[in-house]
């Protein structure tokens, strides 16, 4: 049974199961989310306008966190409400999390128009961050690259995690007692046989092994891997995506800025000189 909700009653075929065309829009949008989230929003708008519940949910998430489009809680809440009423469980979960309601739909869902753009200011790059490192820390870059290659992890991803986690500070400690270069909490350190998290070599070996494990678990999806590295795989599995935690959302955005790829690239053999 299909459900038609005002002002979506004029849309064609709001089916519970997406049509092949809707699935095509969704697939293309998913591929665009990391490289160009605004273009992803354009595709989601088209699919949402045609009645795709999944597209309504995903577009809501872009508006909720200001990815590609301006942050708009009203637009996000209205889209989540529509998707939830059509049985989308993740939308139901999100509505319970944000405790917010609205009937304001984005213009691109009401009519054939483009969504607003959220201009992103140029941010730091991995190369820029590595270039700032003092000479006495460059050995860390070489070590991370080598350990990453041993574990079939793209060195650029491993370096991005180290940069965001500790900015290459071997003695870094967080308020949550995460320790060392890759900020391993004691439970993760024990899980990957790290006896001294402040030992740079042990820390990186354990952290990269954890990355490899997460890459296998999430089929190379970098966004989910970064989210799980920050919030734990339990939180990612619970929300079936990046958890709605501001800290995790910000963390994922930083990692993706340094490593702007949706899928992990294996066996990268770029020489250290190209990254420093």
JORA-V139725 format. One record per backbone hydrogen bond with DSSP energy under -0.5 kcal/mol. CO is the residue of the C=O (numbers start at 0). NH is the residue of the N-H. E is the energy in kcal/mol with one decimal. If there is no record, write none. Layout:
((CO NH E) (CO NH E))
This chain:
((2 4 -0.5) (4 7 -3.6) (7 10 -1.9) (12 14 -2.1) (13 2 -0.7) (14 52 -0.5) (15 17 -0.5) (18 22 -2.7) (19 23 -2.0) (20 24 -2.2) (21 25 -2.5) (22 26 -2.5) (23 27 -2.3) (24 28 -2.5) (25 29 -2.6) (26 30 -1.8) (27 31 -1.2) (28 32 -1.1) (29 32 -0.5) (30 34 -0.5) (31 35 -3.1) (35 38 -0.5) (35 39 -1.7) (36 40 -2.2) (37 41 -1.9) (38 42 -1.8) (39 43 -2.7) (40 44 -2.7) (41 45 -1.9) (42 46 -2.5) (43 47 -3.2) (44 48 -2.6) (45 49 -1.1) (46 51 -2.4) (47 50 -1.2) (50 52 -0.6) (51 55 -1.8) (52 56 -2.1) (53 57 -2.5) (54 58 -2.7) (55 59 -1.9) (56 60 -1.8) (57 61 -1.6) (58 62 -2.2) (59 63 -2.5) (60 64 -1.6) (61 65 -0.6) (61 66 -2.2) (62 71 -2.4) (65 67 -0.8) (67 117 -2.2) (71 75 -2.3) (72 76 -2.8) (73 77 -2.3) (74 78 -2.0) (75 79 -2.6) (76 80 -2.3) (77 81 -1.9) (78 82 -2.5) (79 83 -3.0) (80 84 -2.3) (81 85 -0.8) (82 85 -0.6) (82 87 -2.2) (83 86 -2.0) (86 88 -0.9) (87 91 -1.8) (88 92 -2.4) (89 93 -2.2) (90 94 -2.4) (91 95 -1.8) (92 96 -1.2) (93 97 -2.7) (94 98 -1.8) (102 104 -0.7) (105 108 -1.5) (105 109 -1.2) (106 110 -2.0) (110 112 -1.9) (116 118 -0.8) (118 120 -0.5) (124 128 -2.3) (125 129 -2.7) (126 130 -2.2) (127 131 -1.0) (129 132 -1.1) (133 136 -2.1) (134 137 -1.1) (136 139 -1.2) (136 140 -0.8) (137 141 -1.6) (138 142 -2.2) (139 143 -2.8) (140 144 -2.4) (141 145 -2.1) (142 146 -2.8) (143 147 -2.5) (144 148 -2.1) (145 149 -2.1) (146 150 -1.3) (147 152 -3.0) (148 151 -1.5) (153 156 -0.9) (153 157 -1.9) (154 158 -2.7) (155 159 -1.8) (156 160 -2.2) (157 161 -2.3) (158 162 -2.6) (159 163 -2.3) (160 164 -2.9) (161 165 -2.6) (161 166 -1.2) (161 167 -0.8) (162 166 -0.7) (165 168 -0.8) (167 169 -0.8) (168 171 -1.6) (171 179 -2.3) (173 176 -1.8) (177 173 -2.2) (178 183 -2.4) (179 182 -1.4) (183 178 -2.1) (184 187 -0.5) (184 188 -2.6) (185 189 -2.6) (186 190 -2.0) (187 191 -1.7) (188 193 -3.4) (189 192 -1.6) (192 194 -0.7) (195 198 -1.7) (197 199 -0.7) (198 202 -2.9) (199 203 -2.5) (200 204 -2.3) (201 205 -2.5) (202 206 -3.0) (203 207 -2.9) (204 208 -1.9) (205 209 -2.1) (206 210 -2.1) (207 211 -2.7) (208 212 -2.2) (209 213 -2.4) (210 214 -2.7) (211 215 -1.9) (212 216 -2.1) (213 217 -2.5) (214 219 -2.6) (215 218 -0.9) (217 220 -2.1) (219 221 -0.9) (219 263 -2.2) (220 224 -2.2) (221 225 -2.8) (222 226 -2.2) (223 227 -2.6) (224 228 -2.4) (225 229 -1.6) (226 230 -3.3) (227 231 -2.0) (231 234 -0.5) (231 235 -1.5) (232 236 -2.6) (233 237 -2.1) (234 238 -2.0) (235 239 -0.8) (235 240 -1.7) (242 244 -1.5) (244 248 -3.0) (245 249 -2.8) (246 250 -2.2) (247 251 -2.9) (248 252 -2.1) (249 253 -2.0) (250 254 -2.4) (251 255 -2.7) (252 256 -1.4) (253 257 -1.6) (254 258 -2.5) (258 260 -2.6) (261 221 -1.9) (263 265 -0.6) (266 268 -0.5) (270 273 -1.7) (271 274 -1.6))
